[in-house]
Amino acid sequence: MNTILLNDSYAIKEKCGVFGIYGKGLEAARLTYFGLYSLQHRGQESSGISTADGKTIRTHKATGLVTQVYTEPDLQKLKGYIAIGHNRYSTSGGSISDHNQPVAGKNDIVALVHNGNLPVTKKLVRFLSSRGLYTQGLNDSELIHLAIKYFVVKKHSLEEAIIKSYPLFTGAFCLLVMTKDNMVAVRDHYGIRPLSIGRVNGGYVIASETCAIDTVDGEYIRDVLPGEMIVISNKGMKSCQIATPNQKLDIFEFVYFSRPDSLLLGKRVYSVRRNLGKELAKEYPIKADIVIPVPDSSMPAALGYSSELNLPCEFGLVKNRYIWRTFIMPGKRLRGRSVKMKHNAIPEVIKGKKVVLIDDSIVRGTTAKTLVRTLRDAGAKEVHILSSCPPIRYPDFYGIDTPTQKELIASHKTVLQIEKHIGADSLYFLSYKGLIKAVGLPESIFCTSCFTGNYPISIGKHANKIKTPASKM
């Protein structure tokens, strides 16, 4: 689930992780639990699992981390050989537990999980309303579920229902949809969010990232193609291309969101992030004593930077792993406090040193400003901050939790102004060309809207709110 829609207005968005499994003889719920555990980084507010045994769909979902949501009795009640699961991550709008996924009511005939976001829902709402279906207060995921369910109730098969509903969906979506006896995976024809297929013990597994397939001892087969529908039933797995593919994977998956051990478009995320650091070193070779990563997602880039310049890489900042990502938390005061709780410096590593601090991205500038102060308090002689991606100047409407454009510091400040704001001795961002070079794939297959403002899928009325920054890098 990604956007809470009231009268088609944009209020709350999320990014999420989805996981599904099909296989007779498999403990589907338990394997889904482990799959969701490995996708915890994609959603930390709520979690849910629906299972089916050929006769009944059962659902358990609640607010909290994966380890908090499920108990052993919960998993035992989720009987069946089919399961779909979801981790949710809401943003500055706050938490609305009524919208936790999977989308499935009591005694429902269809369960659904969704990663992505539909920025435009007019066509979908119009269709549902014209059929006498109530849509007020439903989010995009629930609207999708309602449309598919409408056709299933009309005695269409699940795959037929999805094919008929698909043209109504304007936006980014990776869907796992389940009835009592089969499971379908489908991806928007731009492939904005990742989705992969694997085999496990005679069955099939589908997940947002390949790391989740690894976790359940599955064998990665391939990605679900943009615009492809995968149907898994007692007849096996079959593929149907229901829309012309035009690959536009969100490049920010490489920069920040995906786990480093995952594969995206055949590339190991870790290797790409290390390349980001190497390109950064070629563009901005700072004369410093040590390189320090902002843990954890910046570590590969820091290693790439340090190896390219033959500088020692030290872990001078320690992360409290029980404090989650800060730029999506509601409220300025809470964000500031969380940053302080999240990182602590090791003075013996830092004192008297010229420090290059590598961060994966700078969004609001809250974390960067606090970290500069933390390093100076620990005795750093100089603090130079380098971001392993270009300035983020535009908000996302496809399922990522970026804030509004006015909250993106690079949308209204120059690099020098940001440098002054955060108190660093210098600040540099990897160039856009450097980003593409580090990934090693054609620019044309990526969505780069956060950096360029080029949105491949219509964002509707939201386009009127987007302003071109007065300054460029």
N, C-alpha and C positions, 0 to 999 in steps of 0.2 A: 504494500500500500504506500502511496506516495503523496497524494494531495487531497486535503479535505476540501470538498467542493460544496459550497453553499451558493446556489444560483450561479453556478459555473465560475465562481471567483477562486482565485489562487490564494491559499492561506498557509497550508502546512505541507511541506514535502519531505521525503525521506529517500534514503537509499537502502537497499535490502539485500538479503541473500536467500536463495531458494535451493531446495534439495528435494529430489524425488527418487523413489526406488520401486521396482517391480520385479518380483521373483517368488514363485511358489516354493515354500520351504524356507524362505528367508524370514528373519525377525525384522520386518520392515521398520517398525517404530524404533527399535533399538539402533538399527543402522542409521536411520534418519537423525536420531539424537546425536550420534557421533559426527554425522555429516554437518549438522547445524553447529555443533561445537567448533568444528574447524572453520566455519564461516562466521564465527562470532564477531570478527572485525568488521563485517558488513552490516551488522545490526545489533544494537546492544540495549534496546529498550523493551522489546517483547519477543516472544517466540511462540510457535504453535506447530502442531502436527495433526494431520488428518490421515486416517487409515481406512482401508476397505478390505473385506474378506470375501467379496463376491455377492454378499447379501446386504451389508450395512456399512455406512460411513460413520466413523467415530472421530471426534475432534477434541483436542485438549490445547488450550492456548491461555497465556497469561502474561502480564507485565513482568519483566525481569530478564536476567541473563539465562542462558540455556541451563546452567547448573542450578538455577533457582526455580525455574518454571516446572521442571519434571522431577517426580520422585519415582522410585521403583514401582509402586502401585499404579501410578499414572501410565507408565509404559506397558505394564501388564494388561491394562484395560484397553489399550490401543491395539486390538487384535487385527490381523490381516496380513496379506502378502503384498499390498500396495500401500505406499505412504508418500505424502508430500509434506514438506516443512518450510517454515519461513522464519527468518530473523528480521526484525524491524528496527529502523533507526530514524526517529523523528528529529526535527530541527528546532529553530528558534520559536516556533509557534507553540511548542509544548507537547504534552502527551494526551492523546485521546484514546483510552483503552478500548472503547467500543469498536474501534476500527482495526483491532489486532487481527492478524491472519493466521491460518487460512480463512478465507471467506467461505463460511458454511454455517447454515442454521441447523437447528435441531431437526433430525430426520430429513436432512437435505439430500437431494439426488446428485448434486454437483458440488465439489470443493475446489477452490482455486487459490493459488499463491501467485504473486506478481512482484517482479522487480522492474522498476522503471517509473515512468510518469506520463500521463496524457495531459499535455498543457491545453489542449482544445477538446472539449467534450460536447459541443453543441449538437453535432450530428448524432452522437450516441444518446444524448438526453432526449432529443427530438424523436428518435425512433422508439425509445422505451415509453415515452409519454403518449405517443400516438397509439400504443398498444394497451393503454390504460394502466401502465405500471408506475408505481410511485417512486420518484427519484430524489425528492428533497432530502438533503443532508447526507446523501451517499457520496463516497469518494470515488476516484476513478476505478480502483480495483473492484469495488462493489458494483459499479455500473457495468464493468466488463462481465462480471459474474452473472449479473441479472440478464444481460443480453444472451449469453451462452445458455443459461438455464431456460430462458424463454423458448429457444429452439428445441432443447432437449424435451421440454414438456410437450412440445408439439410433435413429439415422436420422431425427431431427427436423431441420428447417432451423434455421439460426442464430436467426432471429427467433422460431420456435416454441420453441426451447430457452430463450430469454430470457423469453418470456411464461410458460412453465411454472416457471422458476426464480424469477422476480420476487417472488412472495409469500413466499419464504424469506428475503428480505433485509430485516432490521430495522435501519435506520440511514440515513446520508447516503451517497449514491453518485452519481457521474458516471462512467459506464463507456463505454469504447470497446472493442468486441470485434470481432475479425477472423478470418475463415477464409481459405482460399486464394483466394477469388474475391469476397468482399463484406465490408462493414464496417457495424457497427451501433453507434449511440450511444443511450444510455438514461440517464435521470435519475430519482432518487427522487421520489416524488409531492409532497414538500415543497420540492424545488428548493433545498436548503440551500447547495450549492456551485454556482457559475456554470458555464454551458456554452453556447457560441454556434456558429452555423452560418454559413458563408460560401461563396462561389463563387470558383473560381480556374481560369482558362484552360480552361474547359469541364468542370472537375471540381468537387469539393466539399471543403471543409475544415471541421473541427470542432475547437474549442479551448476551453480553460478561460477565456480572456479574448480580447476582440476585438483587443487589441494584437498578438496572434500572427497573426491573420488579416491585419491591416494589413502586417505584416512580410513576408509572402509575396505581397504585392500582390493580396490577395483582396478581395472585396466582401462586407461584412457583410450577411447576410440577416435573421436574427432569432435569438433565443435558443431553445435546446431547451426546451420547456415542461416543467414538473414533471410526472412520470408519463408522459412521452412517449417513444416509441421511434422513432428515425430509421433507416431501412434504406437503404443506398446499394449499388447493384449495377449491372450492365450495363443494367438497365432504367431507371436513373435513381434519384431519391430519392423515398421515400414515407414518410409519417408514420402512426403508429398510437398512439392514446392508450390505454395499457394500465392506467392507474390514475387515479382521480379527483384532479385537481390541487388542491393547497392551498398556494399559494406562501408560503414562509418563508425567503427568502434570508438568509443570515447577514449581518447589518448590519456586522459587523467587516470584511467585504470592502471596504466604503466607507471605513472608518476607516483601515485599515492595509495589508491584504494585496494588493489589486489595484493594478496600475500606474495612475498618474493619467491616462494617455491611453486607458484602457479604458472601455467603456460597460457599465453594469449597469442593467438594467431601464429602458433608455432614458436614463439619467443619466450624464453624463461624470463620472468619479471625481474629476478635478481640481476641477470646479466645486463638487461636494459638499464636498470638503475645504476649499475656500476659504470656503464657507458655514459650516462648522464653526468656523473662526476668527472669522468675523463674529459668530456667536451667542455665542462665548466673550467677545468684546469687549463685547457688550451686557450680559452677565451679570457680568463682572469687568473693568471699565475701570481698569486699574492706571496710576497716574501714574509713568511711567518715561521713560528717555531713548531707549532702543532696544529693538527686538524682534528676537530671534534664534531661528531655527528649529533644531531638532535635525535635521540632514540625514539622509536625503533626504525621507522620507515626510511630514515636518511642514512642509515649505516652503509648500504651498498654504494651510494653516491659518494660518501666521505672516503670510503676505501678506494674508489676509482680516482678521486681527486688527489689523495695522498700518494698513491702509487705513481701517478703520472708526473708528479713534481718531486717525488722521493722525499716526502715529508712524513714524519711519524704521525700515525693516527691513534689518538688516545680517547678512551671513553671517560671524558671528564664530566659528563652529565649522567646521572642515574635517574631512571624513570621508575616511578611507582606504577607498576603494571595493573593496579586495580583502579586507577583513575583513567577514564576513557577520553577520547578525543575532545578537545575543548572548544573548537570554533563553532560547534553546533549546539552548544548549551544555551538555554534561554537566559538572557539578562547579563548586562555588562559586569555587574558585581560578582555574579557567580562564575563567569568566565575568568575573571582576574584571579579569584581565589583558587580556582581549579588549576590554573597554570602554575601557581606557586606550589600547590600540593603535588603536581605532576612531575616536576624535575628538581633535582638537587645537585649542586656542584661538589666536586672533589677538589679542595683548595690545593693539595699537594701537586696535582696534575697541572693546575692552571696558573698558580702564582708566578708573577714576573714574566709570563709568556705572551708572545704575540699569537693570538688565537684566530684561526679560521673556523667559523662555525657553519656547518653545512645543514641547511634545512631543505625539506622537499618542496615546500611552497610557503608563501606568505599570503594570508587571506585577509584578515582584519588588521593584523599587525600586533595583536594583543600578546601572543606568545613570544614573538621576536623581541618586543620591547622588554618584557619581563626577563627573558633569557640574557639579554645584554646586561641588564642590571645585576642579574645573578652572577654572571661571569666576572663583572667588575668587582662585585663584593667579594668574590673569591680570589681577587688579586691579579686578574688579567691585565697585562700592560696595554694591549690593544685588542679590540674585538672587531673582526671583519665578518660580515654575514653574507653568505652566498646561497642563493636559491637554485635548486636543480631543475626548475622549470621557469618559463617566462612569467611576467606579471599576470595575475588573474584579474581581468578588468570587466568581465561580463558574468552575470549569474547563469546558473544552469536551470533548464526546465525539463530535463529528461531523467530525473530520478537521483540526482546528486544533491547533497545538502549544503550547497553554497548559500550564503546570505543574499540579501537584496543588493543591487548594484551600489547603492550609496554607502553600504557597509564594507564594500571591497576597497581596501585602502588604495590599491593601484588604479582604481577608476577615477580618482579625484586628486591624487598626489603624484608628482613626478618621483623618479627614483631618488633624486637628491632630497626631496621633501620627506620621503619615507625614511631615508637614512637619518635625517635629522630627528624625525619623530621618534624612532626607536632608539636613538642614541648610539649608533654604531660608528666606528671609525671609517668604515666604508660598507657599501651594500651593492651587490651585483646580482643580476638575474641571468640565467642561461638564456641565450637567444632562441627565438622560435626555430631558426634553421638548425641550431645545435640540438634542439629537442628532437626534431625529425631525424637528423643524422644519427643520434644515439639509439633511436628505436630501430632504425635500419629497415624500415618498410616505407612504401610510397605514402606521401602526404595525403593523397586522394582517398585512401581507405579509412581515414580517421575523422571523427568529429572533434574539432578543436575550438568549439564555440566559447569556452571559458577564456581563451586567449585572443581569439580573433573576432568574436561577435557574429560569426557565420553559423546560423542555425539551419541544419539540413532539413529538419521537420518543422512545419509551421508551429509557431508559438502563439498564434492568434493575437488577441488584444495585448498580450504581454509585450509585444514588439513596440507598442507606443511608449512603454516605460523605459526602453533601453536608450541610453545616451552614448554617443561616441566620446570617449575621454579626450579632454583638450590636449593632453600630452601623451606622447608615445615614447617607448624606450629608445 
